[in-house]
Amino acid sequence: MKNRRVVLITGASSGFGRATAEYLTERGYWVFGTSRHPKKLEPFDTEKWQEIIKMDVNCNESVKKGIVFVMQKAGRIDILINNAGFGLTGSIEDTSLKEARHQFETNFWGMDRTCLQIIPIMRKQGSGYIINISSLAGLVGIPFQAFYSASKFAVEGFTETLRMEVKPFGIKVVLLEPGDFNTPLTFNRQKTKEAQEKTVYWESFQKALSAAEESEIKGGSPKKIAQLIERIINTDKPKLRYKIGPSSTLVSLKAFIPARICEYLIMKTFKLL
Ligand SMILES: NC(=O)c1ccc[n+]([C@@H]2O[C@H](COP(=O)([O-])OP(=O)(O)OC[C@H]3O[C@@H](n4cnc5c(N)ncnc54)[C@H](OP(=O)(O)O)[C@@H]3O)[C@@H](O)[C@H]2O)c1
């Protein structure tokens, strides 16, 4: 156990986090995966998992406690995968400040909270990998998912900066930008309170949401993310960005095509034209 690389994955109870935890465990890594409700996982996961720890990335104390636990048990953290997150949907006008803040609390501040605890550990070690799970929605705005997109745009800016700041300490920081994949994210997505039939956005909201859901359900297996993560953590000089999944070519075009064409393609994708 002592010679294995130690991995911490936030939000490992389902989807990407779980697939990665299971895959890396099979490949011999010492994996600590977090959930806000680890008890729910115990009966069926003990075979595949080594460590499931309770952590809510919205809470400083909870993050600290989780990381202290990993350090007491493993004595180091080689790889952090900031994966915990959820989707929020509703027009901007139908989203309260409270709902928007909650989205940022998990998707952005949760990542920052975890980084703040882990960076000093990796600095002392003189090495480490931090992989922040962003999204293609962190590169283009998605209709009726403004605050999800904005939270991932924030992850993008944060990560670009962090990468430069911690480079001298041997810490490698990477953005992973998946397109649509088939995970419970689709069913865990929260609708804003005002996203109801009475809203003026109802028709287009429903069209865009069902297009998003359809594409996610048809999306690839989260195991592909796990395999890419293993490749990244075995790359000496990882790139800043790794795009994966459908639409990544389209999103890459953003830098090269006029904005109105990009907007047309996005609106077409979300059945708004
Ligand atoms: N699926 C996609 O198509 C897709 C595409 C691009 C990016 N992503 C991103 O990939 C990441 C993982 O999503 P997924 O698709 O695997 O969705 P998922 O199956 O719903 O998994 C989300 C994970 O986040 C955890 N989580 C949520 N809120 C949390 C909190 N406050 N504290 C700690 N953990 C929390 C959940 O754990 P508990 O509920 O057990 O605490 C769960 O394990 C997210 O950041 C998402 O934005 C997904």
Ligand as a Chemical Component Dictionary entry (heavy atoms), coordinates in Angstrom:
data_LIG
# 
_chem_comp.id                   LIG 
_chem_comp.type                 NON-POLYMER 
_chem_comp.pdbx_formal_charge   0 
_chem_comp.three_letter_code    LIG 
# 
loop_
_chem_comp_atom.comp_id 
_chem_comp_atom.atom_id 
_chem_comp_atom.alt_atom_id 
_chem_comp_atom.type_symbol 
_chem_comp_atom.charge 
_chem_comp_atom.model_Cartn_x 
_chem_comp_atom.model_Cartn_y 
_chem_comp_atom.model_Cartn_z 
_chem_comp_atom.pdbx_ordinal 
LIG N1  N1  N 0  -21.870 13.949 -17.442 1  
LIG C1  C1  C 0  -21.512 14.877 -18.279 2  
LIG O1  O1  O 0  -21.970 14.866 -19.440 3  
LIG C2  C2  C 0  -20.546 15.941 -17.874 4  
LIG C3  C3  C 0  -20.004 16.742 -18.889 5  
LIG C4  C4  C 0  -19.082 17.724 -18.548 6  
LIG C5  C5  C 0  -18.697 17.900 -17.234 7  
LIG N2  N2  N 1  -19.244 17.105 -16.248 8  
LIG C6  C6  C 0  -18.778 17.358 -14.872 9  
LIG O2  O2  O 0  -18.278 16.161 -14.339 10 
LIG C7  C7  C 0  -18.384 16.179 -12.910 11 
LIG C8  C8  C 0  -19.005 14.876 -12.450 12 
LIG O3  O3  O 0  -20.312 14.788 -12.972 13 
LIG P1  P1  P 0  -21.042 13.413 -13.326 14 
LIG O4  O4  O 0  -21.506 13.525 -14.723 15 
LIG O5  O5  O -1 -20.217 12.276 -12.926 16 
LIG O6  O6  O 0  -22.352 13.588 -12.408 17 
LIG P2  P2  P 0  -22.936 12.749 -11.156 18 
LIG O7  O7  O 0  -22.991 11.307 -11.530 19 
LIG O8  O8  O 0  -24.185 13.436 -10.773 20 
LIG O9  O9  O 0  -21.821 12.902 -10.036 21 
LIG C9  C9  C 0  -21.653 14.077 -9.306  22 
LIG C10 C10 C 0  -20.831 13.775 -8.078  23 
LIG O10 O10 O 0  -20.630 14.999 -7.390  24 
LIG C11 C11 C 0  -20.889 14.789 -6.025  25 
LIG N3  N3  N 0  -21.340 16.036 -5.371  26 
LIG C12 C12 C 0  -22.342 16.858 -5.717  27 
LIG N4  N4  N 0  -22.417 17.891 -4.854  28 
LIG C13 C13 C 0  -21.427 17.703 -3.950  29 
LIG C14 C14 C 0  -20.972 18.419 -2.818  30 
LIG N5  N5  N 0  -21.549 19.549 -2.386  31 
LIG N6  N6  N 0  -19.904 17.931 -2.128  32 
LIG C15 C15 C 0  -19.314 16.791 -2.518  33 
LIG N7  N7  N 0  -19.698 16.051 -3.570  34 
LIG C16 C16 C 0  -20.744 16.518 -4.275  35 
LIG C17 C17 C 0  -21.919 13.683 -5.936  36 
LIG O11 O11 O 0  -21.687 12.959 -4.718  37 
LIG P3  P3  P 0  -22.729 12.768 -3.492  38 
LIG O12 O12 O 0  -24.097 13.145 -4.001  39 
LIG O13 O13 O 0  -22.604 11.327 -3.162  40 
LIG O14 O14 O 0  -22.190 13.644 -2.455  41 
LIG C18 C18 C 0  -21.519 12.809 -7.125  42 
LIG O15 O15 O 0  -20.596 11.823 -6.736  43 
LIG C19 C19 C 0  -19.188 17.426 -12.566 44 
LIG O16 O16 O 0  -18.309 18.448 -12.157 45 
LIG C20 C20 C 0  -19.851 17.792 -13.896 46 
LIG O17 O17 O 0  -20.132 19.165 -13.983 47 
LIG C21 C21 C 0  -20.153 16.142 -16.545 48 
# 
loop_
_chem_comp_bond.comp_id 
_chem_comp_bond.atom_id_1 
_chem_comp_bond.atom_id_2 
_chem_comp_bond.value_order 
_chem_comp_bond.pdbx_ordinal 
LIG N1  C1  SING 1  
LIG C1  O1  DOUB 2  
LIG C1  C2  SING 3  
LIG C2  C3  SING 4  
LIG C2  C21 DOUB 5  
LIG C3  C4  DOUB 6  
LIG C4  C5  SING 7  
LIG C5  N2  DOUB 8  
LIG N2  C6  SING 9  
LIG N2  C21 SING 10 
LIG C6  O2  SING 11 
LIG C6  C20 SING 12 
LIG O2  C7  SING 13 
LIG C7  C8  SING 14 
LIG C7  C19 SING 15 
LIG C8  O3  SING 16 
LIG O3  P1  SING 17 
LIG P1  O4  DOUB 18 
LIG P1  O5  SING 19 
LIG P1  O6  SING 20 
LIG O6  P2  SING 21 
LIG P2  O7  DOUB 22 
LIG P2  O8  SING 23 
LIG P2  O9  SING 24 
LIG O9  C9  SING 25 
LIG C9  C10 SING 26 
LIG C10 O10 SING 27 
LIG C10 C18 SING 28 
LIG O10 C11 SING 29 
LIG C11 N3  SING 30 
LIG C11 C17 SING 31 
LIG N3  C12 SING 32 
LIG N3  C16 SING 33 
LIG C12 N4  DOUB 34 
LIG N4  C13 SING 35 
LIG C13 C14 SING 36 
LIG C13 C16 DOUB 37 
LIG C14 N5  SING 38 
LIG C14 N6  DOUB 39 
LIG N6  C15 SING 40 
LIG C15 N7  DOUB 41 
LIG N7  C16 SING 42 
LIG C17 O11 SING 43 
LIG C17 C18 SING 44 
LIG O11 P3  SING 45 
LIG P3  O12 DOUB 46 
LIG P3  O13 SING 47 
LIG P3  O14 SING 48 
LIG C18 O15 SING 49 
LIG C19 O16 SING 50 
LIG C19 C20 SING 51 
LIG C20 O17 SING 52 
# 
